[in-house]
């Protein structure tokens, strides 16, 4: 097979880029290790920044998002029994976020690719990238006993943290930065009415908690737990009891509980790989960077990578201009590191750190007090939360 752009990874990043390129007549093929059902079964983020929502509309995939997604113009931070609102709309001059589950977003992208007869190949095995710095880059994968080759101009590695793309860059070229946090998030999805119309980030001596939602009948809740915990350690009753203990009394009293329909523990990690380009290979999303979910930057950071790649490829094929491709890594990393800083800051502000001493805890408390005493600090929080300009 031959195509212009080979995309490794059939998650939202790869599918979004595929859709955008196809709309401009730029041929591409997406390779995905797992089945479509497996990809759609992953429960992930649900807060889309302003720029991501616009990109979905540009990809002609925003109709259901606009109909069913919820516009949130603020969120709450709770501490010490008090709940205070961060006014995103007021502090950013009218920007907001869209609450719309990643599963639904991915389904919309799959449907759009199907309507355009987009080439998405599932269940591929032994994907290998070849000649990345040469004139004939290509991808091979195994289908049964056969090895299939795809010749392409460029390869996009959007295959996640454990994918083959980043590992294809020589170790003496790749530089990796990582921070592992000493806790994870235990998340529960339940078919219950959300306790709040807007998200609540809660800080307590018992640990962090988050009240989120996917719709008015589907709630997503999280609590901070040690990484030594397992899902089996937490019954539904134990989860609801602990969640209530970390929320202000008035919130806890209004919490509707029910049987979990999904329960998992996600470790918290900060990770950046540099550079994000090696020859004709370009990394995007989790293949290059991961953030703690506290600031809702993970999927949104991937979207900014796709924005830069899409426009760079568009300039190459339509205008014979390679400036965007040449500057991709530097430009993408500049925004990635801002997202890293914001996610690290939100995590540091709201979580309980077992290694903290009295001095650390007092600084954390002072940071919270300063946030709500300063219009400039709240504006900075709001600008980062709704998404910095691409």
N, C-alpha and C positions, 0 to 999 in steps of 0.2 A: 504494500500500500504506500501511497504518497500523499502528503498533505503539507500545508504551509506551517501549521502550529500543532505540535503534539502536546497534549495536556495530560499530565499524570495526576490522577485524583478526581473522583466524581462526587466530591462534596460540594457545598455551596460555592466555594471559591472557583473551582474548576468549571463548574456548570455555568456560573455567571459570566466568566470570561468567554467560554464557548458561545454562549448566547449572544453576547455583545459583538463578538467577532463575526459570527454568522450573519447577523443583521447588516453588517457592512460588506458581506460577500467574501470574507476571509476564511478559507477552508481550515477546518481543524478537526481533530479526533480526540476524544476523551477516553482514557483508560482507567478503570476502577477495579481495585483488587476484590472488592466484595460485591454482593448482589444489591440491587436497588432496594430490596426489602430491608437488608441489613443497614444500609445508609440511612433509610428513613426511620429506622428503629432507634437511632441514637438521640437521646434527649439532651439538648444543649441550650445555648443562650437564647434569650428572647427579647433583648433590648437592642433596637436598631437605631443608630445615630442618624441625624438629619441627612448627611451625605450618602449614607448607604441606602436609605429609602429612595432618594433621588436616583441613584444608580439602578435600583430595581425597576423604577418607572421607565428609565431610559432603555432598559433591556426588555421592555414591554411585558414585564412580569409582576407589575405592582397592583393589578386590579383587585385581587383578593386581599392582598395586604392592606390596601386602602379601605376596602369594605369591612374587613373583619378585625384588622389591627386596631389597637387603641393608642390614641395620641396622648402622651403624658407630658404635661407642662411643668412637672415638678416631682420631687420625691421627698421622703422623710428620713431624718436621722434621729433615732431614739436613744436616750441615755438617761440613767438615773430616774426612770419613771416619766421623763419628759420627752415629748415628740415635737421636733422642730422641722419646718418645711424648707426645702431648698427650691426657690422659684426659678426654674430653668428659663421659662419664657421671659420673665422680668429682667433677669441678669444677662441675657444674651440678645435682647432686642427682638424677641419673637420666635426663637428656635425651640425645638422640642425633640422628643424621641418617640419612636413607634414601638409598642410592645406587641411582638408577633413572633411566635415560636420558630426556631430554626428548622424544625421538622416540616412545618407548613411552608416555610420559605423554600426549602429544598424541593418539596413536592411541586411547588409552582415552577421552579426552574426545570425539573424533569419534564413536566407537562409541556413547557414551552419548547424544550429541545425536541420532544416527540412531534409536536405540531410542525416543526421545521425540518423533520427527518434528520435531526442532528445525529452525528455518529458518536454514540456512547457505548463503549464495550465493557461489559461487566465480567467479574470472576476471572480476570487475567492473572496469570501466575508467572513468576520468574521474570519480572520486568527488569530490563537492563538498558542503561543509557550508553551510547557509543559515540566516539569521535566528537566530543563536546567542544573541542577547540579547533576542529578541522573544518573543511569545506562541505563535509557530507555527514552532518549529525543524524543519528537515527536511533530508533527504539526497537528493541526486540522483546517479545513475550511469548510464553508457551500456551498453546491451546491444545490440550490432549497431548498427543505425541508430536505435534507440529510446532515449529518455531516460526512465528510471524514477525516480519520486519516492517517498520513504518519509517520511511524517509521523510524528513521534515526540515524546514529552515530553522525553527526554534523549538525548544522544549521548555515547557512550563512545569515546574515541580510544585504541585499543590496537593501533595499526598501526605501531609501531616507530619507530626514529630517523628514517627517511626518509619516513615516511607523511605524509598530508595534514593530519592532525588538528592537530598542534602548529603547522603553518604557517598554519592558519586563524585563529590568535590574532594580533591586530594587533601589529606590532613595537614600538609604543610602550607596550604592555601587558606583553609577554613579556620576561623577563630570563633570560639564559642564562649558565651558569657552565661552563667547560670546561678540562680539563687533558689534553694529549696527551703520552703517554709515548714516549720515543725508541726503542722496541722493540715487537715483537709476539711472539705465541706461535705457533710451528710445531707443529701438532697432527697426530698420526698415530693412526688407528684400525686395529687389527689383530686378526685372529682368533687370538689367542694367550692362554695362561693368564697372568693378572696376576702381576706379580713380587712383589706384597705383598697380603695380605688387606685392608689398610687403606691409604689414600692416603699417598704420600710426597711432601712438598714439599722440594726439595733446593736449597740455596744453595751456589754454588761460584764460584771466580774466573773460570771460563769462562762463567758465566751461570746463570740459574735453570732448573730442570727439575721436572716433575711426573709422578708415576706414578699414574694413576687407572685406573678400570675401569668397565665397563658390566655385566659378568656374570663368571662364572668361566671363560668361554671368549672373552670380548671385552674387550680392553684399550685404554685411551686414554692416550697419552703426549704430553707437550709439552716443548719447549725454547724458551728465550728466544733470539730472533734479531733482528738489525737490521731496521728497516723497509725498508731497501733490498733485502733478500733477497726472492726469489720461490720459489714451490713448485718450479719447475723447477731451481733451484739445489741442491736437496736430493734426492739419490737415497735409496732406502730404506737402503742400506748406510751412506751418510754420516750419516743420521739416527741409526741405531742406534749407530754408533761414537761420535758426539758425546754421545748420551744416556748411554751407559755411562761416558764420561769425567767426567760431572757427578755421578754417583752414588757412594755408598760402595762399596768394592771388593766386599764380600760381597753387596750388592744387584746390582751389575753382573754378577757371576758367575752369578747365578741368573736373569738376564733372558732370557726366551724371545723370540726375534725371528721375524719372518715378513713376508710381503708386506703392504703397507699396502692397506686397502680404502677409505680416505679420507684425504686429506692436504690441509691448508689452513693459511693464516697469518691469524691474527686480530690486528688492531691493538689496542693497549691505550689506552683513553680513559676519562676521568671526565667526566660531563656531568650537569647538572641544569637543568631549565627551571622557572621560577617565574612565575606561579602554575600550579597543576595544574587549575584550573577557570577557565573563561571563560564566563559566562552559563550556558547549558544544556549546555556541553561540558565533559567531565571527562577528563583525560589519565590513562593508566595504563601502567605498564611502560616499555619502551624509548622510547616516545613522549615520555616526560618525563625519564627518567634512565637513565644507563648507568654501569656500574662495570667496572673491570678484573676479570677472572675469578678473580684470586688468592684472594679470600675466599669464592667461591661465593655471591655475593649477588645476581647479576643477576636470575635467574628468581625467586628468593626475595623480592627487593624488589618485583617485579611482583605476587607473590601477596599481599603485605600491602596493596597498592593495591586489589586485587580484594576482599579481606576488608572493607576500609573502605567501598568502593563498594556491595558487596552489602548490608551492614547498613544503610547510609544509604538505599538504595533500598527496602529492606524496611520501614524505619521510615516512609518517605514513603507507600508504598502501603498498608501495613497499619495504621499508627497515625497517619497524617496529621501526622507529625513530621518537619520538615525540618532539624533540628539537625545531623544527620550530613552532609547534603548541603552545608549552609552552612559546616561546619567541615572538609570533606574535604581541601581543599588544605593547610591548616595542619597537620592531623593526619598526612596522608600524608608531607608534606615533613619533618616532625620525625623520622620513622623513616628516610626516604630519606637524610637527611644523616648519620645514625648509620651506615648501611650504607656511605655514601661514605667516611666516616672510617675505618672498619674495612678496607675494600678498599684504600684508599690506604696505610694502615699496613702491611698484609700485603705489598703490592707493594713498598713502600719497604724493608721488612725483608729480603726474600728475593731481590731482583733486583740485578744488576750495572748500575750507572748510569755510562755513559761519561764524563759530565761531573764525576763525583765526584772530589774531591781527597783527600789523605791524611786530613784532618780528618773529612770526610764518611764515609769508610770506617771510621774508628775509632769514630765515633758509631754507625754501623750495627752494628758488632761488639758494642759495649757494649749496645745495645738487645737483641741476641740473648742475651747473657750474663745481662742482667737478667731477661729473660723466664723463663729456666729456673732462676733463683735465687729467684723470688718466687711464692708461691702465689697472691697477689692478681693478679699479672700473668697467670698461666696461667688463673685463673678468668675474668678479663675476656676473654681470647682465646676460651675455651670458650663463654662466654655469647653472645658475638657470632656465633660459628661455628654454633651450634645454632639461633640465631635469637632476637632480643629479642622480648618479648611484643608482640602486636598492640595 
